[in-house]
Amino acid sequence: MGYFLGFSTRTKSAMDWHFPPTFWKQLLNQQVGMEDLQDVDAYSHQVLKDIEAHGKKLKSNKPELLEEFDAIVDETFETFLSNGQKVEICDGGKDIVLTHKNWTEYQNLVVKTRLNETKKQMDWVREGFSFVLDINLL
């Protein structure tokens, strides 16, 4: 894929690539984050945004809000990959409950896990592309 992509770019072929911006960022080894998850999995992105919205309400430290968050959210430090496999996002993640105290860590780890699940494949694409065309030209 990397060779083909590099060749079509080098020869200015009229290929209509429909890769999300996240693909190009990863190809160029640029930083990816929360908003890039939307390109990969809109549902997970929305769930994390909802958790974030509720988590930000907790800044007031009102005990009833803290208890409400912990009562409503029923998650552990696990996520589903694109292939449907459930994985821990940190060591012992299946035993760590998502709470009002650790929601930002959970959000960061889910984003990191989901956006790095294709790292090996992207490294291969980058390697093939770089063989045909200097990637720094992009």
Protein Blocks (a to p, Z undefined) as FASTA:
>chain_A
ZZmmmmmmmnopacdcfbdfklmmmmnopacdfklmmmmommlmmmmmmmmmmmmmmmno
paklmmmmmmmpccddddddfkopacdfbehklmpccdfklmmmmmmmmmmmmmmmmmmm
mmmmmmmmmmmpcfklZZ
